[in-house]
């Protein structure tokens, strides 16, 4: 099964050198154990553009769809045998990056 592990933060690009080193170790473990699909950081919501072209509306608005103090600042897409394994990996990822991590199964 594939899962999205979303890193939740309240500021962008705040990882310390120790956190970045721990993330690298965690990423290496994911790759070594066959869990790794893809991972990356995401810039802050202030850099987003919200597009709505339903029915040809052509709307382009600067900013995110969500107005919240916390936001997704990065993610891992992983393979895991089941939800329990994904939770266990998310616990490790949360500890490595020192942030909250949300786990969601990918559909399809």
Secondary structure in CASP SS format (residue, H / E / C, confidence):
PFRMAT SS
TARGET T0000
AUTHOR 0000-0000-0000
METHOD secondary structure of the structure
MODEL  1
X C 1.00
X E 1.00
X E 1.00
X E 1.00
X E 1.00
X E 1.00
X E 1.00
X E 1.00
X E 1.00
X C 1.00
X C 1.00
X C 1.00
X C 1.00
X C 1.00
X C 1.00
X C 1.00
X H 1.00
X H 1.00
X H 1.00
X H 1.00
X H 1.00
X H 1.00
X H 1.00
X H 1.00
X H 1.00
X H 1.00
X H 1.00
X H 1.00
X H 1.00
X H 1.00
X H 1.00
X H 1.00
X C 1.00
X C 1.00
X C 1.00
X E 1.00
X E 1.00
X E 1.00
X E 1.00
X E 1.00
X E 1.00
X C 1.00
X C 1.00
X C 1.00
X H 1.00
X H 1.00
X H 1.00
X C 1.00
X E 1.00
X E 1.00
X E 1.00
X E 1.00
X C 1.00
X H 1.00
X H 1.00
X H 1.00
X C 1.00
X C 1.00
X E 1.00
X E 1.00
X E 1.00
X E 1.00
X C 1.00
X C 1.00
X C 1.00
X C 1.00
X C 1.00
X C 1.00
X C 1.00
X C 1.00
X E 1.00
X E 1.00
X E 1.00
X E 1.00
X E 1.00
X E 1.00
X E 1.00
X E 1.00
X E 1.00
X C 1.00
X C 1.00
X C 1.00
X H 1.00
X H 1.00
X H 1.00
X H 1.00
X H 1.00
X H 1.00
X H 1.00
X H 1.00
X H 1.00
X H 1.00
X H 1.00
X H 1.00
X H 1.00
X H 1.00
X H 1.00
X C 1.00
X C 1.00
X E 1.00
X E 1.00
X E 1.00
X E 1.00
X E 1.00
X E 1.00
X C 1.00
X C 1.00
X C 1.00
END
